[in-house]
């Protein structure tokens, strides 16, 4: 009976940690996709993509520790990389989260 309480507490903490991880992954993917849409449009830019990714992450309460957003826009493609880690409930673990979105850049051809 003495071991049941710590094991149960560890199991509940692990479930909450998994919930934090999956939430962070979904928000990172959403931020990458939203940022890509802001970057690849006709009037899009790297700055607009960076700002949009930061806005989406802030809207969800910054679920990533130390998020790094890298937005690039070339002549043909735009790409967004978001990396960070999940806030940890269990000490001694580091779980990275990464999301990438790539797409073509819109162009006007008269």
C-alpha positions as CSV (number, residue, x, y, z in Angstrom):
1,X,0.0,0.0,0.0
2,X,2.9,2.3,0.7
3,X,4.2,2.0,-2.9
4,X,0.8,2.6,-4.5
5,X,0.6,6.4,-3.8
6,X,4.0,7.3,-5.3
7,X,3.4,5.1,-8.4
8,X,-0.1,6.6,-8.9
9,X,1.3,10.1,-8.6
10,X,4.1,9.3,-11.1
11,X,1.5,7.9,-13.5
12,X,-0.7,10.9,-13.3
13,X,2.3,13.2,-13.7
14,X,3.4,11.2,-16.8
15,X,-0.1,11.6,-18.3
16,X,0.0,15.4,-17.8
17,X,3.5,15.5,-19.3
18,X,2.2,13.6,-22.4
19,X,-0.7,16.1,-22.7
20,X,1.8,19.0,-22.5
21,X,3.9,17.4,-25.2
22,X,1.1,16.7,-27.7
23,X,-0.3,20.2,-27.1
24,X,3.1,21.8,-27.8
25,X,3.5,19.7,-31.0
26,X,0.1,20.8,-32.3
27,X,0.7,24.5,-31.5
28,X,4.2,24.3,-33.1
29,X,2.7,22.8,-36.3
30,X,-0.1,25.4,-36.3
31,X,2.4,28.3,-35.9
32,X,4.6,26.9,-38.7
33,X,1.7,26.6,-41.1
34,X,0.3,30.1,-40.2
35,X,3.8,31.6,-40.6
36,X,4.2,29.9,-43.9
37,X,1.0,31.4,-45.2
38,X,2.1,34.9,-44.1
39,X,5.5,34.3,-45.8
40,X,4.6,32.8,-49.1
41,X,1.9,35.3,-50.3
42,X,2.4,38.0,-52.9
43,X,2.9,40.6,-50.2
44,X,4.4,38.2,-47.7
45,X,7.8,38.5,-46.1
46,X,10.2,36.9,-43.7
47,X,9.3,39.5,-41.1
48,X,5.6,38.9,-41.5
49,X,6.1,35.2,-41.1
50,X,8.2,35.6,-38.0
51,X,5.6,38.0,-36.5
52,X,2.8,35.5,-37.3
53,X,4.6,32.6,-35.7
54,X,5.3,34.6,-32.6
55,X,1.6,35.7,-32.4
56,X,0.3,32.2,-32.7
57,X,2.7,30.9,-30.0
58,X,1.7,33.8,-27.7
59,X,-2.0,33.2,-28.4
60,X,-1.7,29.7,-26.9
61,X,0.4,30.8,-23.9
62,X,3.8,29.9,-25.3
63,X,3.7,26.1,-24.8
64,X,7.4,25.8,-25.8
65,X,10.4,26.7,-23.7
66,X,12.8,28.9,-25.6
67,X,11.1,28.7,-29.0
68,X,13.3,29.4,-32.0
69,X,11.5,30.4,-35.2
70,X,13.5,30.4,-38.5
71,X,11.7,31.8,-41.6
72,X,13.3,31.8,-45.0
73,X,11.9,32.9,-48.3
74,X,13.6,32.2,-51.6
75,X,12.6,32.9,-55.2
76,X,10.6,29.6,-55.5
77,X,9.9,28.4,-51.9
78,X,9.3,29.6,-48.4
79,X,10.2,27.5,-45.4
80,X,9.5,27.8,-41.6
81,X,11.2,25.8,-38.9
82,X,10.1,26.0,-35.3
83,X,12.0,24.3,-32.5
84,X,11.7,24.4,-28.7
85,X,11.2,22.1,-25.8
86,X,8.3,21.1,-23.6
87,X,8.1,22.4,-20.1
88,X,9.0,19.5,-17.9
89,X,7.0,18.2,-14.9
90,X,9.3,15.2,-14.4
91,X,12.8,16.3,-13.6
92,X,15.8,15.0,-15.6
93,X,14.1,14.9,-19.0
94,X,14.4,17.1,-22.0
95,X,11.8,16.6,-24.8
96,X,12.4,18.6,-28.0
97,X,9.6,19.7,-30.3
98,X,10.2,20.6,-33.9
99,X,7.8,21.6,-36.7
100,X,8.6,22.5,-40.3
101,X,6.4,23.9,-43.1
102,X,7.5,24.4,-46.7
103,X,5.6,25.7,-49.7
104,X,5.9,27.6,-53.0
105,X,6.1,31.3,-53.1
106,X,3.2,33.1,-54.9
107,X,4.2,35.0,-58.0
108,X,2.3,37.3,-60.3
109,X,2.9,36.6,-64.0
110,X,1.2,39.1,-66.3
